[in-house]
Amino acid sequence: MSTSIAMSTSMSIMHMLSRDVRDLLLKSHHLSHSISWTVETVDLGGDNDDDSHMIMEPLSFVREFVAPARPLLIRNAAPNEWQIQAQPNQIAASLKGAKVQVDIAGGGLADAVVRAPGPEATFVFAQPFVTHMTFEQFHAELNEVALKMKQNNGIAEDTPVPYIQHQDNNLQQDFSQLLDAIPLDGPSWARKAFGEPPEARNFWAGCSASVTSAHRDHYNNVYAVLRGTKTFHLLPPTDAYFVPRKPFPNARWAMEQDGTCVPKLTNDHDVLWIQPDDERRAMEETDDGDECGGKFVTVDVNAGDILYLPPQWLHRVTQRGPSPDDDLCVAVNWWWAGSTTVDMRSAVQNALEGLREL
């Protein structure tokens, strides 16, 4: 289903609803708040030499997790070879000095809503400054940021923070040399379950200064952490649409001559995103009936673990390296397209978001 069709369907759904039904839907999050839910965990245990093992039969995985949109955390699922290849010396040796795309963001907030400098201090949606460098250069800059964080107990909002997060098949484009160890099309059990190659294969590398702001995707996300820890803060679709998205002017981080990083407006269209205050309120796990109140559940995905995250789940992601003195976190993920059912869920969810404005 195309975006335009989904939006049209959303509008049709909204207009078909009586005001009584709309009110009932807008109050339904009280019920979802009272439901206790967790992310199911499977532990494969021990060392894995390959990913030929199946966590369960493909049909069972689709029936129990994909169809009902339930996350699944699989401990010790990533083979040892993947994790060995994700060590910084191994990555650098594989790339042999080739330059890769690196995104730079002030305070580590790329693709996030931030305050623009100036007397009005308006909120803008800031995309990253894009540059290219060798992995050795990237790792050195990352270590400098980590040292500043340790010395200052935090990071200034105009400090440039590098992050490899290009989400357009960069595993295949910039890091194809790693594919001798890491499969292009993902774990074998996921390939069998989805029955087709993934639409995107992404490589991630960053430090604890970088934060992925709360958002949702339209893909089945299979996310493998190979070094360090990623912490996912998750909110189910039943609550996600009560965390409002608002339009923000589009901006891009720019490097200044004094070495700082500031957001500057572009001429692009506004972006619907979640304001930081609303994100914080939602993560406070309120039970007072506030429309922005949700119940985020926190899941640590450690080196060797794989998280299956269904479409439309709101997620905010932080990360850290193996130790305070070694802050490099490395991960890969694969995106499979959602089904027609997921497209309809998106249409319904967009309709429910629209009810907030009625």
C-alpha positions as CSV (number, residue, x, y, z in Angstrom):
1,M,0.0,0.0,0.0
2,S,1.4,3.4,-1.0
3,T,1.7,6.3,1.5
4,S,-1.0,8.3,-0.4
5,I,-3.4,5.3,-0.2
6,A,-2.7,4.8,3.5
7,M,-3.3,8.5,4.2
8,S,-6.6,8.4,2.2
9,T,-7.6,5.3,4.1
10,S,-6.8,7.1,7.4
11,M,-9.0,10.0,6.5
12,S,-11.9,7.7,5.5
13,I,-11.6,5.9,8.8
14,M,-11.7,9.1,10.7
15,H,-14.8,10.4,8.9
16,M,-16.7,7.1,9.4
17,L,-16.2,7.2,13.2
18,S,-19.0,8.7,15.2
19,R,-17.9,11.2,17.9
20,D,-18.8,8.6,20.6
21,V,-16.5,6.1,19.0
22,R,-13.7,8.7,18.7
23,D,-14.0,9.5,22.4
24,L,-13.9,5.8,23.3
25,L,-10.8,5.3,21.2
26,L,-9.1,8.4,22.7
27,K,-9.8,6.9,26.2
28,S,-8.7,3.4,25.3
29,H,-5.1,4.0,26.4
30,H,-6.3,3.8,30.0
31,L,-6.9,0.1,29.4
32,S,-3.6,-0.4,27.6
33,H,-1.8,1.2,30.6
34,S,-3.3,-1.4,32.9
35,I,-2.0,-4.3,30.8
36,S,1.4,-5.6,31.9
37,W,3.5,-6.6,29.0
38,T,7.1,-7.7,28.5
39,V,9.4,-8.5,25.6
40,E,9.7,-12.3,25.3
41,T,13.2,-13.6,25.6
42,V,14.8,-16.7,24.2
43,D,18.4,-17.6,25.2
44,L,20.3,-19.9,22.9
45,G,23.1,-20.1,25.4
46,G,26.8,-20.8,24.9
47,D,28.9,-19.9,21.9
48,N,27.6,-20.0,18.4
49,D,29.8,-20.9,15.5
50,D,27.2,-20.1,12.9
51,D,23.6,-19.0,12.5
52,S,22.2,-22.2,11.0
53,H,20.3,-23.0,14.1
54,M,16.6,-22.1,14.2
55,I,15.1,-20.4,17.3
56,M,11.8,-21.9,16.2
57,E,10.2,-23.1,13.0
58,P,9.6,-20.2,10.6
59,L,5.9,-20.7,10.6
60,S,5.8,-20.5,14.4
61,F,7.9,-17.4,14.4
62,V,5.6,-15.7,12.0
63,R,2.5,-16.8,13.8
64,E,3.7,-16.0,17.4
65,F,5.6,-12.8,16.8
66,V,5.3,-11.3,13.3
67,A,1.6,-11.6,12.8
68,P,0.6,-10.2,16.3
69,A,3.5,-7.7,16.1
70,R,5.2,-8.9,19.3
71,P,8.9,-8.2,19.9
72,L,11.4,-11.0,20.6
73,L,14.8,-10.8,22.2
74,I,17.1,-13.7,21.3
75,R,20.1,-13.9,23.6
76,N,23.4,-15.3,22.2
77,A,22.1,-15.5,18.6
78,A,24.8,-13.7,16.7
79,P,27.6,-16.1,15.8
80,N,31.1,-15.5,17.2
81,E,32.5,-14.7,13.7
82,W,30.2,-11.7,13.4
83,Q,31.3,-10.3,16.8
84,I,35.0,-10.8,16.0
85,Q,34.6,-9.0,12.7
86,A,33.0,-6.1,14.6
87,Q,36.1,-5.2,16.6
88,P,37.6,-1.9,15.5
89,N,40.9,-3.3,14.4
90,Q,39.2,-5.9,12.3
91,I,36.9,-3.4,10.7
92,A,39.8,-1.1,9.9
93,A,41.8,-3.9,8.5
94,S,38.9,-5.1,6.3
95,L,38.3,-1.6,4.9
96,K,42.0,-1.0,4.1
97,G,41.8,2.8,4.4
98,A,38.6,3.2,2.4
99,K,36.4,6.2,3.4
100,V,32.9,5.6,4.7
101,Q,30.0,8.0,5.3
102,V,29.8,9.4,8.8
103,D,27.0,11.6,10.2
104,I,27.8,14.4,12.6
105,A,25.3,15.9,15.0
106,G,25.6,18.4,17.8
107,G,25.4,16.6,21.2
108,G,24.8,13.3,19.4
109,L,21.2,14.2,18.3
110,A,20.9,13.4,14.6
111,D,17.4,13.2,13.1
112,A,16.0,14.7,16.2
113,V,14.1,17.8,17.4
114,V,16.5,20.3,19.0
115,R,16.4,24.0,19.9
116,A,17.9,26.3,17.2
117,P,20.3,29.0,18.4
118,G,19.0,32.6,18.6
119,P,16.7,34.6,20.8
120,E,13.5,32.7,19.9
121,A,15.1,29.3,20.5
122,T,12.6,27.6,18.3
123,F,12.4,23.8,17.9
124,V,13.7,22.4,14.6
125,F,14.1,18.9,13.2
126,A,17.9,18.6,12.7
127,Q,19.3,16.2,10.1
128,P,23.0,15.3,10.4
129,F,26.0,16.9,8.7
130,V,27.4,14.3,6.3
131,T,31.1,13.7,5.7
132,H,33.4,10.9,4.8
133,M,36.5,9.6,6.6
134,T,38.4,6.4,7.2
135,F,37.3,4.1,10.0
136,E,40.5,4.9,11.9
137,Q,39.7,8.6,11.7
138,F,36.1,7.9,12.9
139,H,37.3,5.8,15.8
140,A,39.8,8.4,16.9
141,E,37.2,11.2,16.8
142,L,34.8,8.9,18.7
143,N,37.4,8.3,21.4
144,E,37.9,12.1,21.8
145,V,34.1,12.6,22.3
146,A,34.1,9.7,24.9
147,L,37.0,11.4,26.7
148,K,35.2,14.7,26.8
149,M,32.1,13.0,28.2
150,K,34.1,11.4,30.9
151,Q,35.9,14.6,31.9
152,N,32.8,16.8,31.8
153,N,30.2,14.3,33.0
154,G,28.2,14.9,29.8
155,I,28.4,16.5,26.4
156,A,27.7,20.0,25.2
157,E,24.8,20.4,22.8
158,D,27.1,22.0,20.2
159,T,29.8,19.4,20.4
160,P,30.2,17.4,17.1
161,V,29.5,13.7,17.7
162,P,30.3,11.3,14.9
163,Y,28.0,8.3,14.2
164,I,27.8,5.8,11.4
165,Q,24.1,5.5,10.9
166,H,23.5,5.8,7.2
167,Q,20.3,3.8,6.7
168,D,20.4,3.1,3.0
169,N,22.1,-0.2,2.6
170,N,25.4,1.0,4.0
171,L,26.4,-2.5,5.1
172,Q,26.4,-3.4,1.4
173,Q,27.7,-0.1,0.1
174,D,30.4,1.1,2.6
175,F,31.1,-2.1,4.5
176,S,30.9,-4.8,1.9
177,Q,34.3,-6.0,3.0
178,L,32.6,-7.3,6.2
179,L,30.3,-9.5,4.3
180,D,32.7,-12.5,4.3
181,A,31.7,-12.9,8.0
182,I,28.3,-11.1,8.3
183,P,25.6,-12.4,5.9
184,L,24.2,-9.8,3.5
185,D,20.6,-11.0,3.8
186,G,20.5,-11.5,7.6
187,P,20.3,-14.5,9.9
188,S,19.1,-17.7,8.2
189,W,16.1,-18.1,10.4
190,A,14.9,-14.6,9.5
191,R,15.4,-15.2,5.7
192,K,13.4,-18.4,5.9
193,A,10.6,-16.7,8.0
194,F,10.2,-13.7,5.7
195,G,10.7,-15.7,2.5
196,E,12.5,-12.9,0.7
197,P,15.7,-10.8,0.9
198,P,15.5,-7.7,3.2
199,E,14.9,-4.3,1.7
200,A,17.9,-2.7,3.6
201,R,21.0,-3.9,5.4
202,N,22.5,-1.3,7.7
203,F,25.7,-1.0,9.8
204,W,25.8,1.1,12.9
205,A,28.8,2.4,15.0
206,G,28.8,5.0,17.7
207,C,29.3,5.9,21.3
208,S,27.1,6.7,24.3
209,A,26.9,10.4,23.3
210,S,24.6,9.4,20.3
211,V,20.9,9.0,21.0
212,T,18.2,7.9,18.5
213,S,15.1,9.9,19.3
214,A,11.7,8.2,19.7
215,H,10.2,7.2,16.4
216,R,8.5,4.3,14.6
217,D,9.3,2.4,11.4
218,H,7.2,0.6,8.9
219,Y,9.6,-2.4,8.7
220,N,10.2,-5.7,10.4
221,N,13.5,-4.9,12.1
222,V,16.0,-7.7,12.9
223,Y,18.7,-5.9,14.9
224,A,22.0,-7.6,16.0
225,V,24.3,-6.0,18.4
226,L,27.9,-7.2,17.9
227,R,29.9,-5.0,20.3
228,G,28.8,-3.1,23.4
229,T,25.1,-2.7,24.3
230,K,22.1,-1.0,22.7
231,T,19.2,0.0,25.1
232,F,15.8,0.1,23.4
233,H,13.0,2.0,25.1
234,L,9.9,0.5,23.5
235,L,6.2,1.5,23.4
236,P,3.6,-0.6,21.7
237,P,1.4,0.7,18.8
238,T,-1.5,0.7,21.2
239,D,0.1,3.5,23.2
240,A,2.4,5.0,20.5
241,Y,-0.2,7.2,18.8
242,F,-0.8,9.0,22.1
243,V,2.7,10.4,22.0
244,P,2.0,13.3,19.6
245,R,4.0,14.1,16.5
246,K,4.1,17.7,15.5
247,P,5.5,19.5,12.4
248,F,8.9,21.1,12.8
249,P,11.0,23.2,10.4
250,N,13.6,21.2,8.7
251,A,17.2,21.9,9.6
252,R,20.7,20.4,9.2
253,W,23.6,20.4,11.5
254,A,26.5,22.5,10.2
255,M,30.1,22.7,11.2
256,E,31.3,26.1,12.3
257,Q,34.9,27.5,12.1
258,D,35.3,27.3,15.9
259,G,34.7,23.6,15.7
260,T,31.2,23.6,17.1
261,C,28.1,22.2,15.4
262,V,24.8,24.2,15.1
263,P,21.5,23.5,13.3
264,K,20.7,25.7,10.3
265,L,17.3,25.8,8.6
266,T,16.9,24.3,5.1
267,N,14.2,25.0,2.5
268,D,12.8,21.5,2.8
269,H,9.3,20.7,4.0
270,D,8.4,20.4,7.7
271,V,8.9,17.1,9.4
272,L,6.4,15.3,11.7
273,W,8.4,14.3,14.8
274,I,8.0,14.0,18.6
275,Q,9.0,17.0,20.7
276,P,11.6,16.2,23.4
277,D,9.3,17.3,26.2
278,D,6.6,14.9,25.0
279,E,9.2,12.1,24.7
280,R,10.3,12.6,28.2
281,R,6.8,12.7,29.5
282,A,5.9,9.5,27.8
283,M,9.0,7.8,29.3
284,E,8.0,8.8,32.8
285,E,5.5,5.9,32.7
286,T,2.6,8.0,34.0
287,D,-0.6,6.4,35.0
288,D,-2.7,9.5,35.6
289,G,-4.6,9.4,32.3
290,D,-2.4,12.0,30.6
291,E,-2.7,11.5,26.8
292,C,1.1,11.7,26.5
293,G,1.5,9.0,29.2
294,G,2.8,5.7,28.0
295,K,4.6,2.8,29.4
296,F,8.0,2.4,27.8
297,V,9.7,-0.9,28.5
298,T,13.5,-0.9,28.5
299,V,15.4,-3.8,26.9
300,D,19.2,-4.1,26.9
301,V,20.5,-5.8,23.7
302,N,24.0,-7.0,24.5
303,A,26.8,-8.1,22.2
304,G,25.7,-11.3,20.6
305,D,21.9,-10.7,21.0
306,I,19.4,-10.1,18.3
307,L,16.1,-8.1,18.7
308,Y,13.1,-8.6,16.5
309,L,11.1,-5.4,16.5
310,P,7.8,-5.4,14.6
311,P,6.6,-2.4,12.5
312,Q,5.0,0.6,14.2
313,W,6.6,0.1,17.6
314,L,7.8,3.4,19.0
315,H,11.5,3.1,20.0
316,R,14.2,5.3,21.5
317,V,17.7,3.9,21.4
318,T,20.8,4.6,23.5
319,Q,24.1,2.8,23.4
320,R,27.4,2.2,25.2
321,G,30.6,0.4,24.5
322,P,32.0,-2.6,26.4
323,S,33.5,-0.4,29.2
324,P,33.7,3.3,30.2
325,D,37.2,3.4,28.6
326,D,36.0,1.6,25.4
327,D,32.8,3.3,24.2
328,L,32.5,1.9,20.7
329,C,29.2,0.1,20.1
330,V,28.7,-1.8,16.8
331,A,25.5,-3.3,15.4
332,V,23.9,-4.4,12.1
333,N,20.3,-4.7,11.2
334,W,18.0,-5.8,8.4
335,W,14.7,-4.4,7.4
336,W,11.9,-6.5,5.8
337,A,8.9,-4.8,4.4
338,G,5.7,-5.0,6.4
339,S,2.7,-6.9,5.0
340,T,-0.6,-5.5,3.8
341,T,-1.8,-6.0,7.4
342,V,0.9,-3.7,8.6
343,D,-0.1,-1.1,5.9
344,M,-3.6,-1.2,7.3
345,R,-2.3,-0.8,10.8
346,S,-0.4,2.2,9.7
347,A,-3.6,3.7,8.1
348,V,-5.6,3.1,11.3
349,Q,-2.7,4.5,13.5
350,N,-2.6,7.6,11.3
351,A,-6.3,8.0,11.7
352,L,-6.1,7.7,15.5
353,E,-3.4,10.3,15.5
354,G,-5.6,12.6,13.6
355,L,-8.3,12.2,16.2
356,R,-6.2,14.2,18.6
357,E,-6.8,17.3,16.4
358,L,-10.7,16.9,16.3
